[in-house]
Amino acid sequence: MKRDSTIPLFLIFVSFLILFAADASADRLKRPLSFQNLTGKDGLSSEMVYAIGVRGQEIWFGTYGGGATLYDRSKGIFKAYTTKGEPMDRVDDGESIRWKNLLSYNHVSVVLPDEDRIWFGTYFYGFGGGGISYYHPKRNPPWRPFNTNNGRAKKVVAMALDGGWIWVGSEKGLSLLDKKTEGWKAFYSIEDGLSGNFIHTILIQPDFLWIGTNGGISRLDKAKRTWKTYSLKEGLTDTEIKSLVRVGPRMWAGGVDGTLFEYDASADRWKRIEPTDPLKRGGIQSITVAKKRVFICRDNGVSIFDLPTGEWESLTTSDGLLSNSVFCAAEDGDGIWFGTDKGASRLVLAP
C-alpha cells in the first residue's frame, strides 16, 4: 500500500501557521494592561498635562495653568514650579509676568530635556511674559528666563535641540537661539519661505530641518539656507501638520484631522497611511516613537503601530487611561507616560 503523506504535510503547515501567529503577536501589548495614574491628588500642579520630559528618574510635566511639576520616581516626591516659584522669590516686584529667574509662564507647552538642563516653552495670551526658560540644577539661581525675541517667541508651541542651537516654534514663526551665547540668532516666517507662521512641530536631521505648520510642511536646507514647501500638490490632504517624527528609516507626519502621512524620498512627496485601529479618525495631537512602537496621541485615545509586526492597536479609558484626550507621550524605562486633560497615565510595559 502506498503511504499517504498528505496528513503529515498538512499538520506541519498548520503548526507553522500557529507558530507564525504566536510570533507575530508576541510584541502586542499584553492584556490586561497595567497603568500608574497621577492626578492633582497625587501631586500634579494641574491635571491638564500638555508636555512630558524624562531624564533618568526625573519626570517633568508641563501643565496648563499649573506651571511645571517635577516627579522624582526614586524618592516618590513632587515639586511644582510656577512663575511665583517655591517659595516665592524675594525679588518679586508684584507683577506675575515679571518675576525674576523663574518659569516664564504657567501654561507650559514644551518640556525639552538637555544634557545639563531642562528647557521649557510656555504659551502666554497677554501682552507680556511667556516665551522660553530653562532649569539648571547646578546653577544659582537655577532658572533662566529669556526675552521673547521681540514678541516672536512668546506663544511657544514647539522646540528642538540641534547641537549648539535651540529651534523655537511659535504662532508667529521660527526662532533660532544660540545655546552658548544665549542670544537669538535668526527668525523665519512666511516671508522667508515657511508654509505657515504657526509652528506645530520641528524635526531635526543632519542636513535638513523639517517644520510642520498650519499651512503644510516646510524643509530647510541647512547648508544652502533654502526652503521647500509641501502642501496639497505634494500629497498632503491635510495641511495643518501637528507632528513630524522619524520612524526607523522613514518619516511620518500627523495632520490635525487625524490623517497620517509617510514621506516618499524617491518621489519627494507624501502619501497617506491607512491605519486599521478603531481610533484612526481621531484628531492627532502628537506622535512619539518608543519601544519599537509608534504612539499616536489623539483626541479619542492612542493609536499604536507595532514596528516588528506592522499591526495596529489602540488604548482608551477602557484599558486604564485617565482620559481619551491625550496630548503627548514620553518613554520612561519600562513604561510610556501619556499626558491627558485629567492627569498623567503611565503604561507599564512587560519586559
N, C-alpha and C positions, 0 to 999 in steps of 0.2 A: 504494500500500500504506500502511495506517495505521501510524504509528510507535508502537511499544510502549515506554511509559515506565516499566514495572514494574521492570525491572532497575536502571536508574539510581537510582530511588527506594529500592529495596532496599539498594543499595550505600551510599547516603547514610545510611540508617538504621543499617546495620551499622557504618559509620565513626563515627557519633555514639555508639553503644554502646561502641566501643573507646576513643574519646576520653574518654567519661564514666568508664569503668572505670579508665583510666590516671590521670585527675584525682583520682578517689576514693581511689586507693591511693598518691597522691603523698605523703601525710602519714604513711603507715605507716612503721614502723621499717625502715631499710634493712639487710638482712642480707647477709653475716654481720655480727654486731654486734661493736663494739669496746668492751672493758672495761679499766679500770685497777683492779686489786685490791690492797688493803692488808691486811696481817696483822701479827702480832707481830714477825715477822722484818723488816718494813719500818719499824717504829717505834710501832705501836699499843701502848698500855699494857695493853690487854686486847682479845681478839678478839670479845667479846660486846658489840656496839655497839647500844645502845638508843636513842640520840638523836644527831642531827646538826644543827649550826648553821653557816651560811655567812655570812661577812661579807667581801666583797672576795676577796682571795687567801688568807684565813684560813679553814680548815675545822676546826671543833671537833667532836670525837667524844666523846659521853658513854658510858662503858662500865660494865659490871658488874664491880666489884671493882678496876678499874684507874684509877678517877677519870676525869679528862678529858684527852684528848690533843689538842694543837694541831698541825695540819699546815699549814705555810706553803708554799703551792704555788709562790710566786715564788722562794723560796730552797731549796725541796726539803728542809726540815728538820722534825723532830718534837720536841715537848717535852711531857712528861707533868706533870700537876698532880694531886696527891693530898692527903690530909689531912696528910701529912708535909711536903709542899712539895718544892721542888727548887732549892737544897738545903734540908735541914730547918731550919725556923725556930728561932732561938736561944731563943725564949720557950716552946718545947715543955716542957710540965710532966709528960710521961711517960704521959699517957692519950690515946689516939688520938682520942677523941671531944671532947677539949678543946684541940686545937691551935689557936693563935690566927691570925686573919687569913688563913685558907686555906680550901680547899674543905670544905664542911660534912661530906661523907662520900664514900666511894669508889664507891658504887653510884649512878651518875648517870642519872637517868630523863628529865630535860628539859634541853635546851640552847636558850636563847632569846636571839638577838642583839637588842640595843637600839642606839640611836644612838651612845652613847659607852661601852657596856659589854656584857658577856655575862652573862646570868643562868643559874644552874644550879639545877635541882631534884634533890634526892637522896632515896634511899629507905633508911631505916635500920630494922633489925629489932629493935634492942635498946631499952634504956630511956633512952638519952641520945643526943645528936648528931642527925644528919640535918637535914632542912629545906632552906632555900634559901641561896644566896650569890651574889655577883656578882664579876666580874673587871673592873677598870677600869685599863687600862694606864697612864694618866696620873696615877694617884693613888699615894701612898706611905703605907701598904702598898696594893698593888693589889687584894687580896682583902678582901671584907667579908661575913662570915657573919652570919646573923640568928638570933634565937631562934625556937623552933618554935610561937609563938603558943599557949603553954600546952599543947604537945603536939598541937595540932590541925593543924599543918602540918609534920609530921615525915616521914611517908611520902608524899612528893610524887610525883604521877603526871602532873599537867598544869599548865601555866602559860600566861598570855596577857597581852599588853600592851593597855591600854585608856587611851590618853592618859597622864595622870599617875598611873595606877594599875597595879598588877600583881594579877591574879587568880590564886590558887594553889589547886589542887585536890589533895586528899589522900584517904586512906582514911577520914577522919573528917568530911569536908565541904569547904566552900569558904571560903577566907580572902581578905581584901582588904588589900593593902599600899599605903600612900601612898609614892610614889617620892620626893617632896620631903622629907617628914619622916622617911622610912624607918621608919615605925611601922605597926603593924597597926590597921585601922580598923573591920573588920566580920568576922563569921563567920556562915555559914549551914549548916544541916543539915536532916534530915528534919523536925525540929520546926518549922522556918521555912518549909517548903514544897518542899524538894528531893525529887525522886523517889527518891533513894538517897544514902547518905553516901559511897560510893566514887566519886570523880570521875575519869572516864577522859579526858574531853576538854572543852575550852572554846572556844566560838566567839563572837567579839565582833562586834556590829553597832551602828550608831549609836543605836538606841532600845532594843535588846534584848540580853540576854546568854543564850546557849544553852548548856546543860550536858548532857553525856552521862554517865549514871551506871550503876550496877549495877541500877537499878530503872526505867530508861526515860530520857526526855528532859525536861528542865525548862527553862522560859523565864522569865527575869526581866525585867519591865518596869522599866527604869532610873528613869523619872520617878516612877512610882507605887509602886515597890518591892513589886510583887505578883508571885506565882509562878503559872505554869500548868504542869501535868504532862501528858505524852504517854506513853501506855502501850498496852496491848492494845486498848482501846476506840478509840484514836486511830490504829490501823493498824499498830502495831509488833508483829510476830510474834516478834521477839527483843528483850527489854527490857534486855539488857546492852549498852550502846552504847559502842563503843571509839573512834569518830571522828566528828566533825562538821566539814564543810567547805563553803565556797562554791564552786559550780561554775557560773561565769557568773552569771546572774540566779537560779539555783536553789540549793537547799541539799540536800546529801546526808548520810546517816548510815550508818555501818557497824556491824553487830552482831557480837558475839564469835563467833557460829556461822557467819559468812560472808555473812549476808544484807545486801543494800544497800537503802536506802530513800531516797525523794525526798519533800520536803515540798511539799504542795499548799496554797498560801497561801489560795486562794479557799475551800477547804473546811476549812482549818485542821486537816488530817490528814496522815498519812504513808502512802505507798504503796510497794509493793515494786518494785525494779528487777530485771529478769531478764537478767543478763549472758549472753553466748554463748561466752565463752572456756572452755577446759577446766579452769581453776583456780577456777571460781565457787563451789565448795563448800568451799574452804579458809577456815579461820578468819581473821578480819580483825584486824590489829594497828594499822594506821593508814592514813590516806588523805592524799595530797598532790596538789595541783593545780599543774601547771607545764608550760610549753612547749605549751600548748593540748591537754594530756592530763591524765587523772586516773590517778594511780598508786595502786593499792590493794595495800598490803603485807599479804601473807597468810602462813600457816604452810606453804604449799606453793608459794610463788613470788610473782610480782607480776602482777596483772591490770591491763591498760592500756586505758583508754577514750579514743579519739581524738575530740575535740570537733567538729572540722570535718566528719568523715565519719560519726560515730556508730558506728564499728567497734570491736570488741574484739580485743585481742592479749594475749599473756602472755610472761613471762620466767621462766626456770628455770635451773638449773645447766647444762642442755644448751646454753643460749645464752651462758654465760660467768659467771653469778652464782656467787659463792663458796659460797652455801648457799640452800636453798629456804625456810629460816626467816628471813623478812625482817620486821624490826621497824619501820623508818622509812625515809623518803626526804627528800631536800632538793635544791633546784635550785642548780646551780653553773655559771654561764656557759653553755657549750655542752654541759653534761652534767647527769646526775642521780646523786647519791650514794644508795646503799642500805646501811643498817646491818643486818647479819646476825649469826648466832651463830658465824660463823667469820671475821669481819672485815668490811671495808667494800669495796663494789664501786661503781665509777663507770662508768655507761653514757655513752659518748661519742656525742652526737647530731650527725648531719650538719647543716651549716649550711643 
